[in-house]
Amino acid sequence: MQNKRPDYFSYLLRLWRNGDQAGSQPTDKEEAPWRASLQRPQNGRRIGFLSLEELFDYLRCETEGARGQDGERDEMGK
């Protein structure tokens, strides 16, 4: 039996920036990189990301193949 990719994902997204980081030079909070985490409400599992690029890469991998064969999205944008 094949595993079908889900057509719906739900996460709690958290975004933040840290000013001073341990072991590094003090930085202005506006220059600090964004950090992110996603938490699945179904099981509470949380995944952390050191950059927005890592977050976007993860979401791309999660949604890969989630569109129909014709590449069109349904009426809800999924």
N, CA, C and O of each residue as an XYZ file, in Angstrom:
312
protein
N       0.838     -1.177      0.000
C       0.000      0.000      0.000
C       0.887      1.246      0.000
O       1.831      1.344      0.784
N       0.576      2.193     -0.882
C       1.347      3.429     -0.972
C       0.886      4.423      0.084
O      -0.299      4.504      0.409
N       1.850      5.181      0.617
C       1.498      6.277      1.518
C       1.166      7.492      0.676
O       1.989      7.951     -0.116
N      -0.040      8.012      0.847
C      -0.465      9.199      0.125
C      -0.038     10.433      0.912
O      -0.203     10.484      2.131
N       0.508     11.420      0.218
C       0.891     12.676      0.869
C      -0.368     13.408      1.301
O      -1.351     13.436      0.561
N      -0.353     14.003      2.491
C      -1.541     14.732      2.945
C      -1.785     15.984      2.120
O      -0.864     16.558      1.539
N      -3.035     16.390      2.082
C      -3.432     17.610      1.371
C      -3.692     18.765      2.331
O      -4.145     19.832      1.917
N      -3.408     18.552      3.599
C      -3.655     19.591      4.594
C      -2.586     19.494      5.678
O      -2.291     18.402      6.166
N      -2.012     20.618      6.050
C      -1.019     20.679      7.121
C      -1.436     21.765      8.098
O      -1.972     22.796      7.689
N      -1.197     21.547      9.371
C      -1.491     22.574     10.350
C      -0.337     22.629     11.348
O       0.120     21.602     11.850
N       0.120     23.842     11.622
C       1.237     24.074     12.530
C       0.975     25.321     13.349
O       0.220     26.202     12.938
N       1.603     25.386     14.505
C       1.723     26.634     15.238
C       3.107     27.167     14.882
O       4.113     26.514     15.158
N       3.162     28.338     14.275
C       4.423     28.947     13.841
C       4.850     29.990     14.857
O       4.063     30.851     15.251
N       6.111     29.904     15.279
C       6.698     30.929     16.152
C       7.909     31.517     15.440
O       8.730     30.786     14.887
N       8.014     32.847     15.458
C       9.149     33.567     14.869
C       9.714     34.510     15.916
O       8.960     35.145     16.654
N      11.056     34.608     15.987
C      11.681     35.519     16.939
C      13.104     35.853     16.488
O      13.685     35.173     15.643
N      13.637     36.906     17.070
C      15.042     37.288     16.873
C      15.668     37.498     18.235
O      15.042     38.056     19.136
N      16.903     37.050     18.386
C      17.665     37.270     19.614
C      18.678     38.364     19.354
O      19.274     38.423     18.279
N      18.875     39.225     20.326
C      19.901     40.246     20.198
C      21.267     39.649     20.440
O      21.928     39.211     19.499
N      21.699     39.623     21.688
C      22.997     39.063     22.044
C      22.890     37.548     22.123
O      21.944     37.008     22.694
N      23.880     36.867     21.537
C      23.903     35.416     21.575
C      25.153     34.965     22.307
O      26.207     35.589     22.177
N      25.051     33.906     23.061
C      26.193     33.392     23.813
C      27.347     33.072     22.870
O      27.161     32.440     21.830
N      28.541     33.517     23.250
C      29.727     33.217     22.455
C      29.891     34.059     21.208
O      30.760     33.772     20.384
N      29.082     35.085     21.048
C      29.222     35.929     19.860
C      29.262     37.393     20.287
O      28.983     37.735     21.436
N      29.611     38.228     19.348
C      29.653     39.657     19.603
C      28.231     40.174     19.785
O      27.312     39.701     19.117
N      28.040     41.140     20.684
C      26.702     41.716     20.827
C      26.239     42.307     19.495
O      27.012     42.952     18.786
N      24.990     42.081     19.172
C      24.441     42.590     17.918
C      23.166     43.348     18.202
O      22.501     43.133     19.216
N      22.842     44.232     17.292
C      21.575     44.929     17.353
C      20.484     43.921     17.001
O      20.636     43.153     16.052
N      19.396     43.917     17.751
C      18.320     42.953     17.519
C      17.798     43.040     16.087
O      17.386     42.029     15.518
N      17.810     44.233     15.504
C      17.329     44.389     14.127
C      18.239     43.702     13.117
O      17.808     43.422     11.998
N      19.475     43.426     13.480
C      20.410     42.752     12.586
C      20.469     41.249     12.845
O      21.029     40.501     12.044
N      19.901     40.813     13.948
C      19.945     39.400     14.314
C      19.087     38.583     13.348
O      18.056     39.061     12.876
N      19.510     37.357     13.056
C      18.719     36.524     12.135
C      17.415     36.063     12.786
O      17.331     35.898     14.003
N      16.419     35.863     11.956
C      15.157     35.325     12.430
C      15.318     33.848     12.726
O      15.994     33.126     11.992
N      14.698     33.406     13.797
C      14.614     31.997     14.164
C      13.147     31.599     14.049
O      12.263     32.456     14.059
N      12.891     30.297     13.940
C      11.509     29.841     13.789
C      11.334     28.469     14.414
O      12.291     27.711     14.567
N      10.116     28.170     14.766
C       9.760     26.807     15.144
C       8.350     26.531     14.654
O       7.510     27.427     14.575
N       8.113     25.273     14.328
C       6.786     24.794     13.962
C       6.396     23.731     14.972
O       7.206     22.876     15.330
N       5.166     23.786     15.426
C       4.673     22.764     16.344
C       3.412     22.161     15.755
O       2.494     22.874     15.350
N       3.381     20.832     15.713
C       2.200     20.137     15.201
C       1.175     20.002     16.331
O       1.471     19.407     17.367
N      -0.031     20.553     16.136
C      -1.034     20.458     17.197
C      -1.503     19.023     17.445
O      -1.970     18.705     18.539
N      -1.383     18.160     16.441
C      -1.856     16.782     16.577
C      -1.062     15.999     17.622
O      -1.628     15.197     18.365
N       0.266     16.237     17.678
C       1.098     15.448     18.591
C       2.042     16.296     19.450
O       2.774     15.745     20.272
N       2.041     17.608     19.281
C       2.886     18.492     20.082
C       4.344     18.532     19.647
O       5.141     19.248     20.252
N       4.711     17.780     18.611
C       6.104     17.759     18.138
C       6.495     19.146     17.635
O       5.761     19.777     16.875
N       7.665     19.604     18.075
C       8.157     20.920     17.677
C       9.477     20.766     16.939
O      10.332     19.972     17.331
N       9.634     21.536     15.862
C      10.836     21.518     15.039
C      11.386     22.932     15.010
O      10.643     23.878     14.750
N      12.695     23.094     15.277
C      13.319     24.409     15.292
C      14.129     24.664     14.031
O      14.648     23.732     13.417
N      14.233     25.929     13.649
C      14.960     26.350     12.454
C      15.840     27.551     12.801
O      15.401     28.472     13.489
N      17.074     27.535     12.323
C      18.020     28.616     12.588
C      17.875     29.792     11.634
O      18.469     30.849     11.849
N      17.084     29.607     10.578
C      16.872     30.692      9.618
C      15.527     30.499      8.922
O      14.952     29.410      8.940
N      15.044     31.566      8.316
C      13.807     31.469      7.548
C      14.004     30.564      6.336
O      13.072     29.879      5.916
N      15.210     30.559      5.771
C      15.480     29.692      4.628
C      15.310     28.223      4.999
O      14.752     27.445      4.226
N      15.795     27.841      6.196
C      15.607     26.461      6.658
C      14.124     26.139      6.814
O      13.679     25.053      6.445
N      13.364     27.077      7.358
C      11.921     26.890      7.513
C      11.255     26.682      6.159
O      10.465     25.755      5.982
N      11.583     27.561      5.198
C      10.977     27.462      3.873
C      11.363     26.153      3.184
O      10.529     25.530      2.528
N      12.621     25.735      3.330
C      13.051     24.461      2.741
C      12.249     23.300      3.322
O      11.826     22.404      2.593
N      12.044     23.322      4.631
C      11.270     22.270      5.282
C       9.840     22.240      4.743
O       9.312     21.172      4.430
N       9.217     23.412      4.636
C       7.841     23.471      4.139
C       7.749     23.019      2.686
O       6.779     22.370      2.295
N       8.760     23.364      1.885
C       8.777     22.886      0.497
C       8.812     21.364      0.449
O       8.085     20.746     -0.329
N       9.659     20.759      1.283
C       9.759     19.292      1.325
C       8.451     18.671      1.812
O       8.010     17.653      1.278
N       7.833     19.280      2.820
C       6.578     18.754      3.349
C       5.467     18.780      2.306
O       4.663     17.851      2.224
N       5.423     19.830      1.521
C       4.324     19.989      0.568
C       4.642     19.421     -0.805
O       3.778     19.422     -1.682
N       5.840     18.943     -1.009
C       6.213     18.343     -2.292
C       5.257     17.197     -2.592
O       5.102     16.282     -1.783
N       4.627     17.247     -3.735
C       3.698     16.194     -4.107
C       2.316     16.353     -3.514
O       1.456     15.502     -3.738
N       2.069     17.438     -2.749
C       0.755     17.627     -2.139
C      -0.271     18.156     -3.140
O      -1.472     18.093     -2.878
N       0.181     18.674     -4.279
C      -0.753     19.140     -5.311
C      -1.219     17.956     -6.137
O      -0.591     16.897     -6.152
N      -2.311     18.154     -6.810
C      -2.843     17.112     -7.678
C      -1.940     16.887     -8.878
O      -0.963     17.610     -9.076
N      -2.265     15.896     -9.666
C      -1.461     15.545    -10.840
C      -1.333     16.706    -11.815
O      -0.293     16.862    -12.454
N      -2.376     17.523    -11.939
C      -2.343     18.619    -12.908
C      -1.670     19.868    -12.346
O      -1.533     20.864    -13.056
N      -1.241     19.830    -11.060
C      -0.545     20.973    -10.469
C      -1.456     22.071     -9.992
O      -0.985     23.081     -9.469
N      -2.784     21.897    -10.164
C      -3.725     22.928     -9.738
C      -4.041     22.777     -8.269
O      -3.992     21.677     -7.718
N      -4.361     23.882     -7.645
C      -4.769     23.881     -6.256
C      -6.296     23.824     -6.177
O      -6.995     24.217     -7.112
N      -6.795     23.332     -5.055
C      -8.243     23.323     -4.911
C      -8.747     24.710     -4.527
O      -7.958     25.651     -4.441
N     -10.038     24.846     -4.300
C     -10.619     26.167     -4.067
C     -10.160     26.817     -2.783
O     -10.309     28.030     -2.632
N      -9.606     26.058     -1.848
C      -9.125     26.641     -0.596
C      -7.645     27.013     -0.686
O      -7.072     27.463      0.306
N      -7.021     26.840     -1.831
C      -5.628     27.217     -2.002
C      -4.659     26.150     -1.559
O      -3.460     26.413     -1.470
N      -5.142     24.949     -1.275
C      -4.258     23.853     -0.855
C      -3.767     23.094     -2.051
O      -3.011     22.134     -1.905
